[in-house]
Amino acid sequence: QVQLVESGGGLVQPGGSLRLSCAASRSMFTLNSMGWYRQAPGKERELVATISGRDYTNYADSVKGRFTISSSNAKNTVYLQMNSLKPEDTAVYYCNYRDTLAVDDYWGQGTQVTVSS
């Protein structure tokens, strides 16, 4: 199994910034990926951004140009830099580790992000 620990959530005003971190107990292999998903009250969980072991990235259309995902050199930590935050970004953000070969997904406990005046 893979254990994931998220941090960095909190309350921020519209237009502000936050950086989320996720530390994994296992590094990414080239065919694995890590990423961030979010779930707002009453809505389904949605993809925010992913990054592969080869540093290929993917973003939801709603966050392109505002959010940036990156990983550590050891490929065991991912970051989500969130700029120009909007109230609609308010959600619980979950870190994800995808084992492509085993077709398994691992999830962190989630961290709350609230964007409000």
C-alpha positions as CSV (number, residue, x, y, z in Angstrom):
1,Q,0.0,0.0,0.0
2,V,0.9,3.7,-0.4
3,Q,0.3,6.2,2.4
4,L,-0.4,9.8,1.5
5,V,-0.3,12.8,3.8
6,E,-1.6,16.2,2.6
7,S,-1.0,19.6,4.0
8,G,-1.3,23.3,3.1
9,G,-5.1,23.8,3.1
10,G,-6.8,26.7,4.8
11,L,-8.9,29.8,4.4
12,V,-7.9,32.4,1.7
13,Q,-9.5,35.4,0.1
14,P,-10.5,35.5,-3.5
15,G,-7.5,36.2,-5.7
16,G,-5.1,34.8,-3.1
17,S,-2.8,31.8,-3.2
18,L,-2.1,28.5,-1.5
19,R,0.3,25.7,-2.0
20,L,-0.7,22.1,-1.2
21,S,1.8,19.4,-0.5
22,C,1.4,15.6,-0.5
23,A,4.1,13.2,0.8
24,A,3.9,9.6,-0.4
25,S,5.5,6.6,1.2
26,R,6.6,5.3,-2.2
27,S,8.2,7.2,-5.1
28,M,6.6,7.3,-8.5
29,F,7.8,4.9,-11.2
30,T,7.9,6.1,-14.8
31,L,4.4,4.5,-15.5
32,N,2.8,5.7,-12.3
33,S,1.3,9.1,-11.5
34,M,0.2,11.3,-8.7
35,G,-2.3,14.1,-8.6
36,W,-4.9,16.2,-6.9
37,Y,-8.7,15.8,-7.0
38,R,-11.3,17.9,-5.2
39,Q,-14.9,17.4,-4.0
40,A,-17.2,20.3,-3.1
41,P,-20.4,19.7,-0.9
42,G,-23.1,17.9,-2.9
43,K,-20.9,17.4,-5.9
44,E,-18.8,14.5,-7.3
45,R,-15.1,14.3,-7.0
46,E,-13.3,15.9,-9.9
47,L,-9.8,15.9,-11.3
48,V,-7.7,19.0,-10.7
49,A,-4.2,18.1,-12.0
50,T,-1.9,15.1,-12.4
51,I,1.8,14.5,-12.9
52,S,3.5,11.3,-14.1
53,G,6.8,9.7,-13.2
54,R,8.1,11.2,-16.4
55,D,6.8,14.7,-15.5
56,Y,4.0,14.8,-17.9
57,T,1.2,17.0,-16.5
58,N,-2.5,17.3,-17.1
59,Y,-5.0,20.0,-15.8
60,A,-8.7,20.5,-15.6
61,D,-9.9,23.3,-17.9
62,S,-11.2,25.2,-14.9
63,V,-7.7,25.6,-13.3
64,K,-5.4,25.9,-16.4
65,G,-3.3,29.0,-16.1
66,R,-3.9,29.3,-12.4
67,F,-2.7,26.1,-10.8
68,T,0.7,24.4,-11.3
69,I,1.5,20.8,-10.2
70,S,5.1,19.7,-9.6
71,S,7.0,16.8,-8.0
72,S,10.1,16.5,-5.9
73,N,13.4,15.2,-7.4
74,A,12.8,11.9,-5.5
75,K,9.3,11.6,-7.0
76,N,7.8,11.0,-3.6
77,T,6.1,14.4,-3.0
78,V,3.8,16.5,-5.2
79,Y,2.8,20.1,-4.9
80,L,-0.1,22.1,-6.1
81,Q,0.5,25.8,-6.4
82,M,-2.9,27.5,-6.5
83,N,-3.0,31.2,-7.6
84,S,-5.9,33.5,-8.4
85,L,-8.2,31.5,-6.3
86,K,-11.9,31.8,-6.8
87,P,-14.8,30.9,-4.5
88,E,-15.7,28.0,-6.8
89,D,-12.3,26.4,-5.9
90,T,-13.7,25.8,-2.4
91,A,-13.6,22.0,-1.8
92,V,-11.8,19.2,0.0
93,Y,-8.6,18.5,-2.0
94,Y,-7.4,14.9,-2.1
95,C,-4.0,13.6,-3.1
96,N,-4.0,10.6,-5.4
97,Y,-1.3,8.0,-6.2
98,R,-2.0,5.8,-9.3
99,D,-0.3,2.5,-9.7
100,T,-0.8,2.0,-13.5
101,L,0.5,-1.6,-13.7
102,A,-1.5,-2.8,-10.8
103,V,-4.5,-0.7,-11.7
104,D,-4.7,0.6,-8.1
105,D,-5.5,4.1,-6.7
106,Y,-4.5,5.3,-3.2
107,W,-5.9,8.4,-1.5
108,G,-5.0,10.8,1.2
109,Q,-7.3,12.0,3.9
110,G,-8.0,15.3,2.3
111,T,-7.3,18.9,3.1
112,Q,-9.9,21.7,3.2
113,V,-9.5,24.7,1.0
114,T,-12.0,27.6,1.5
115,V,-11.9,30.7,-0.7
116,S,-14.1,33.4,0.8
117,S,-14.2,37.1,1.8
